[in-house]
Amino acid sequence: MFQNFRLAMAWVHTWFGLVLGFVLMVVFFFGSLSVFDREIDRWAIPESRFEPQPMPSFDRILKPVFESMQPSPESVAAMRPRVDGPMPEHFDTPVRWGAYTTHRDPVLGVFAGYQVPNAKDPEELVWGNRTIDPRTGESLPDDHLKIGSQFFYPLHYSLNFHWKDLGYWIVGLAALIMLVALVSGVVMHRKLFRELFTFRPGKSSQRRILDLHNLTGVVALPFHFMFAFTGLVIFAGMYFPVTHTQLEPLHDLHEIIEAEETGLPHERAGVAAPIASVDAMVAEAQRRWASKDMAGDVGFLAVQHVGDANSYVSGYRAGTDRIALTGEGIHFNGSTGEVIREDPVPSAVENIGEFLTGLHLQHFRHWLLRWLYVLGGLAGCVCIATGFLFFVKKRKRQHAQKGVSGARTVEALAVTTVTGMLIATLGILIANRLLPANLPARGDWEQYCFWAVWALAMAHAFWRSGPVSAVRTAPAWIEQCRAVAVLAVSAVALNWITTGDHLWRTLSAGYWPVAGVDLALLGSAVLALWAARQLKRRDRRAARAADESAAGEVVHA
């Protein structure tokens, strides 16, 4: 079929990259935004615009919050088909309480799981979630969307398409194909080192695009490979769910044996018992971590078998001082406060898994490395976008002569995925500032705005892609670049108008989470205007050259 292996790899690189490149563009872009998801949350929820807080007192702050919680209506509705008989109006048996925070979180996320009477699977729970101010315990509105951590972040690994977990599988397939595209790209480019330093802006537009594609692909090659691979490692349990197949009984037996070996009860005793001071347990955990020269901030706190004689409390270290996602968990008897177990030193295999997971999730405290993650992700976006453009440039004239619409379709999809995605992102930020604060299901409306704006951008891209059939660039690129500039400046202005936190104020106060988002928006506006101007100049040059060519043909005739 192919003359040599290199041509075969070129075919694989081109078509695999084209088919799933649109998904990878979403993954890279929203993965880049997710590096600063907590900062975007603070921009989106003005009530959370204060400094990050440590894990608060359990006895004074968290315990009253947990005792006042109930499962969410969505969780109860999802559980209803798996229950024999009616669902109770009030759930009285909490099974698990948990609180999680990072060194970048001003607010605290808490969750609680409740036993469901007559459930077909007694171990299946219904869940309630709440976001609180850790200084006071007051709850933030449940329907206010954390755009960074609850929308952009899951979008990059699930496409926010949760039916049958199909979004996870699509992204997993795209990550696998990306590894194939990276390897095939290396095979294609035999002079890899030379292309690392090659960019010829004075050459033809097709040559410039290919140079930029090669440059961004080669420079960030280790980063791209690492993120695709570690993403697959993180979700390996979903892609290969051996514990939910014929091995499920063995998995359940392993949990029971593990509970016996560790001393952490697997089942409730059925005897009510009050919980001891969790604050004292946390202090003891911090003392033990300090004795090992470890940072003592608590990142995750959980109570299992709440209110039962077999209850136990687990405290996990935040671990911001290392890449590996380890918690050095210490577990206490919930009734007496005595230490039951300290997690042992992980094995070599566990260390590798924790390192790869931590490398991807970057919970460590290192701002320069965070920015390198962002630049690597954006380099991936540029690499994919230029791949689309090169595909269209190379085939545009050929398809026009044959009357084929392939190049036009790919260019319209490229516009949708590049500038259209930016417009949708800005659309949700603008909706966040314009929708009334007391609007019911406000977070859902913000998400509807995102998808609606993206759909409109897609319709516009296809509508304005007609000139591609005449071997010209789609006007949608220029028009959507201008739209990006206008919307980005509008988002900054609306943040000022609705909150009073204008850029000068946030910069003067050194409040970088909000100032950083505003600066990024303004920078995007400048780049979008520059891109629109460059595209307009190029179109004028192309039109002038076409006119001169036509005039020359007339004179010659």
N, C-alpha and C positions, 0 to 999 in steps of 0.2 A: 504494500500500500504506500509506504514512504521509502524514499531512496536511502535514507540513513536514520540513525537513532535521533540525531539532533533535530531533523525535520519532524519526526514523530513527537518529540517533546515540544516543539514550537506549536504544533496543532493542539496538543493537550493544554498548553499554557494559554493559548488564544481562546479556545472555546470553553474550557472549564472556567477560566477567569471571567469571560463574558457572561456566562449563564448565572453564576453565583456572585459575581462582582457587585451587583446591586445590593445583595444582602451584606456582603463584607463592608461596603461603604457605610451602611447603617451601623454595623458593629464597631467599626473603627471610630466613626464620628462620635457616637454616643458613649463609647468607651472612653474617648478622650474627655468628654464633658464629665463623665463619672469620676474622674480623678479628683474633681472639685465639686462632687455632688452635694456635700454638706454646705459648702459656701453658696451654691445655687439655692439650696433650701432656705437659707437665711435671707437671700434676696426676695424669694417668693413669699415668705411668711414673715412680715415685719415684726410680729410678736416674738420671734425667736432671735432678734438682732441684739444679742448680748454675748459675752465671752463664753467660751466652752467651760463646762462645769464637770467636776469629778463625780463619781458615783455618790449619790446623796445617802444620808442616814436611812437605813432600812426601817429601824424601829420608829422613827419620828415621821418620815416622809413617805416611804414606799409602802409600808404595811397598810396604812389607812387607804391608800389608793387601790391596792390589790383587793382589799375587803369590799370596796365599793364597786368593783368591776363586774360585768356580765358579758357573755359571749355576744359577738356582733350579729345583727340580723342576717347578714350574708352567710356567716358560718352556720347558723342554725338552719337556714333554708337549704344549704347544701347538704346538711346532715339528715334532713327529714326523710328522704327515701331509704335511708339505711337504718331506720328505727322501726321496731315492731310496736305499733301503738302511737298515741299522741305524744308530741313534744311538750315538756313542761314549760310553764310560763317563766319560772325562775329556777336557775341552776344553783343548787346548794352545796355541791361537792367539788371544790376546786382540786385539781390533781397537781398542777404545776404552775408556779409563778416564775417569771423571769424578767430581767432588766438588762439592757445592753447599751453601751455607750463607747465612744472613741474620743481621742484627744482633740477632735475637731467638732464635737457635738455640744452645742449649748443646751439643747433640749434632750430629754431622755425618752427612749421608747420602752414601754413595758408591755408584757403579754401575759395572759392567763389561760390555761386549758382546763376544761370542766368535763366531768364524767356525765355521760348521757344515759339515763335509765332506759332499759330495754333495747340498747343498741345491739345490732347484729354482731358487731365486733366490739367487745367490751373495752378494748384498748384504744378505740378511736374516740377522739375528743372533739369538742367544739371550742373555738378560740375567741378570745376578746383581745383587742389591742387598744392602746392609748398612748398619746404623746403628752408628756407633762413638763412643766417648768421645774427642774430639779431643786430650785431654791425654795419653792413654796409648796410643791405638789399639785398646783393648779393645772387643770387639763387644758390643752389647746383644742380648738374645734376639730372634731373627728373628720369632717368633710373638707378640710383644707389640705390640698395636695402638696406633699413635699416633692416638688417637680424634679429635683436632682436625684434624690435617693429612692423615690417611689415610682418615678416615671422614666427618666433618662437612664438610670442605672439598670433596671430590669429590661429596658428596651434593647440594650446592647447584647444581652445573652438569651432573650426569649422573644424578642419582637413584640412583647406584651400580647402575645397570641397564645392563650393558655388552654384552648380546647384540645383535649387529648395530649397536652404538652407538645403540640406540633411545632410551636415556635422554637422550643429548645432543640428539637431534632433538626429543624431547618438550619439553625445557627451551627449546630454540631457538624452537619454535612458541609456547610460553607467553610468551617474551620479546617476540616479534613481536606477539602479541595484546595484551600489556601496553601496547605503544606505541599500538596502536589504541585501547585502553581509556582511556589518558591523553588522547589527542587528543579522543576522543568525550566524555569527561568534561568537558573544557574547553568544548566546544561546548554541552553540556547546561547548564552553570552560567554563565549570562550575567553574573551579578554575582559574578565570581570574587574580586575584591578584598574585597568585603564578607564573603564566606564565609571568607576568611582569618582573620577576627577574630570569627566567630560561633560561639558554643557556648552553648546554652540548657539548663542542667541542670534547670531548674524545669519544663520542658515535659514532654510525654508521652514514654514510653520510646522510641517510634518516632522522634519528633522528635530526641531526644538522640542516638540511634544515627546518624541521618542527618547531624546536625551534626558528630559526631565523625568520621564517614566523610569528609565534605567537608573538614573541618579538616586531618586527617592527610594527605589526598590533595593538598591545595593547598600546605600548608607545605613538604612534601618533594617537590613536583612536579619541580623540576630534578634532584634526587638520583635519583628513580625513573627519570626519562627517561634520565639519564646512564648508570645502571647497566644498564638494559635494552639500550641502544644499544651501549655498549662491550662488553657480553657477547657480542652478536651479532658485533661486529668481531673479537673474539678468536678465535671459532670459525668465522669466515668460510671458512677453508680447508677445514673439514670439511663445512660446508653447501654449498659450491661447490667440490668437489674437482677443479678443472680439470687439475691435474697428474697425476691418476690416471684420465684419460679418454683421448680420442684425442690429447691434447696431451702424454701421458707421454713419448714419444720426444723431443719438443722440450724438455721439462723436463730429461731426462737429458743431452741435448746442452748445455743451458745450464749445467748443473753442471760439465761438463768444460771448457767455455770459461771459466767463472768461475774454475776452479782454475788454468788457464793464466794468466789475467790477474792473479790475486792471488798466485800463487806457492805456494799451499797445495796439496800433492799430492792428487789425487783417488783414485789407486790406490796400492796397496802396491808397492814395488820388488821384493819377493821376496828381498831381501838382508838378513840379520840385522845389527842394529847396536844397541849399548847406548845407553841414554838418558843424556844429560848431567844435570848438577845442575839440577833444576827449581827448587830454592830460589833459585839464582842468577838464574834467569829471572824469578821472581816479584819479586825485589829490583829488577831492572832495570825491570820493568813499573811497580812502585810509584814508582821514581825518575822515570820519564817522566810518570806521572800527577801527581806532586807538582810537576813543572816547569810544569804547566798549572793549578796551584792546584786540583787535584781531590783528593777523599778517596781514600786509597790502599788501602782494604780490598778484598781479593779475595773476590768472591762466588761465582764459578764457575771451576773449573779443569778442563781437559780435555786428554787425550793421545790423539791420533788416529794410527792405524797403529802400535800399540804394538810395540816390538821390531824395527821395520823401518827401513831406511835412509831411507825417506820419512816417518818419523814427525815430527809437529810438536805443539807444546804451545801451548795457547791459554789466556790468562788474561783474565778479564773483571772489571771493577770492580763492586763492590757497588752503587754509585750510590744510596746512601741519602740523599744530599743534594739529590735532585731527583725530580720526579714522573715524568718520562719514563723508561721502562724501557730505558735505554741501558747498555751495558757497556764502551764504549771498549776493545774487545778488542785485545790485542797478541799476536802469534803468533811463535813461536820454532822454529827447526830443532831437532828433538828430539835429534839426535846431537851437534850442535856448540854449541847454546845461542844461536846468532846470531839476531837479529831478522829475520824474514822480511817482516813486514807490520804496520802499525798501521791499524786500521779508520779509514776516512776519515770526515769529518763527514757525518752523514746528510743526505739530501735533504729538501726541504720535505715531500714526501709521507711519507717514512719518519719524519720528526719527528712528524707528526700521528699516525701509527699508534702510535709508541712512547709518545706522550703519552697517548693514549686507553687503551692497554693498561696503562700505569703508573697511570693514574687509577683503573682498576678493581682492579688487584692490590695497590695501596697498599703497595709495598715500602719507601717512604720512611720516614724517622725523624721522626714527628710524632704524639705521643700524643694531643693534643687532637683532631686531625683523625680519628684512629682512632675515638675515642669518638663523634664526629659521624657517622661511617659507621655505627656500631652503632645510634645513635639514629634515623638515617634508615632503616635496615633494619627496625627494630622499628616505626617509624611505618608502613612499608609493610605489616607484619603486621596492625597495628591497622586500617588502611584496608581491607584485604581481609576481615578478620574481621567488621568492622562492616557491610561490604557483604553478607556472608552473612546476618547477623542482620536487616538491613533487608529483604532479600528474603523471609525467613521471616515477619517481623512483618507485612509488607504483605499476604501471601497466606494466612496461617495460617487465619483465620476463613473466608475464601472456600473454601479447599480442604477444611476440615472440613465445611462445609455441603454440598459436592458429593461428599463421600466420597473425595476424591483424596488420595493419600499423598505428593504432591510436596514440600510444606512439611516434612513429617516426615522424608523422606529427606535433604533439604538440611540440616536442622538436625542430624541424626545425623552427616552427613559433616562439618559444621562443627565439631561436638564432637570428632570424630576428628582433624581437621586442626589444631585449636587446642590444647585441653587434652590430647588423645590424643598429639599430637606431643611435648608437654612431658613427658608421662609416659614415653614411649619414650626420650627423651633422658636423663632421670634414670635410667631402667632400665639403660642401657648404662654409665652412670657407677657405679651400684651394683654391677652385674656385674663391672666392672673391679676393684672393691675386694674382692669376695667370692670370685671364682674363684681357685683355687690358682695360685701363681706358676709352678709346673712343669707345669701342665696342657698336654698337647700341643695344638697349634693353638688356643692360648688366644684369640688375636685373632679367629678365626672364631667361637668360642663367644660372645664379646662381641657380635659383629654379629648372631648368631642371637637373642640375648636382646633386642636392640633391636627386631628385626622381630616377634618373638613378643609382646613387651609391647605394641607398637603394634596388632597384630592383636587382642589381648585388649581394648584400649581401644576399638577399633572395634566389636567385638562388644557390649561394654557400652553404647556409645553408641546402637546400634540397639535393643538390648533395653530401654533406659530412655527411649526416645523416644516411647512410646505416648501420654503426655498431650498431645503436640503436636496429635494428632487431636481433642482436646477443647479446643483453643485455650488451652493452658497451656504453660509452659516445660518443656522436658525436664529431669527431675531429674539427668540425667547431668552437666549443667554443674556443679551444686553438688558432686556426689560426686567428680567428677574434679578439681575445684579442691582439694578436701580431700586427695585422693590426691597431687596435686602438692606440697602443703605437707609432707605426711608424708615423701614420698620425697626431697624436697630436703634436709630436716633430716637424714634418714638418711644421705644421701651425705656430708654434712659430718661427721657422727659417725663414719662408717666410715673416712673419710680420717684422722681423728684416731686411731682405734683401730688401724688397720693400718700407719700410718707414723709416728705420734707427732707429726706436724706439725699440731697444733691451731692454731686461729685466733690465739690470743694469741701463740704462738711465732712464727708466720710474720709477723704484724704487727710484733712486737718486732724481728725480724731485718730487716724491710723487704723481705721476699721476696714481692713483689706477685703474681707469676704464680699461686702456690698460694693466697695470701690473697685475691686478687681473685676466683678461681673460687669459693672458699668464701663470700665476701661476696655474690656474685651469686646463689648458691644460696639463701642465707638471705633475701636480698631477694625472690627469687621466691616463697619460702614465705610471706612476709608479704603480698605482693600476692595470692597465691592464697587465703589465708585471708580477706583483706578482700573479694575478689570473691565468695567463697562466702557470706560474711555478708550482703553487699548483695543477692545473688540470693535468699537465704532471706527477707530482709525484704520484698523485692518480691513474692515468692510469697505471703507471709502477707497483705500488703495486697490482693493480687488475690483471694485466697480470701475475705477479709473483705468486699470489695466485692461478690463474687458472692453471698455469703450474704445481705447486706443487700438486694441486688436481688431475690433469691428471696423473702425475707420480705416485701418491698414488694409483689411480685406476688400473694402469698397474701392479704395484707390487702386489696388492691384487689379481689381476687376475692370 
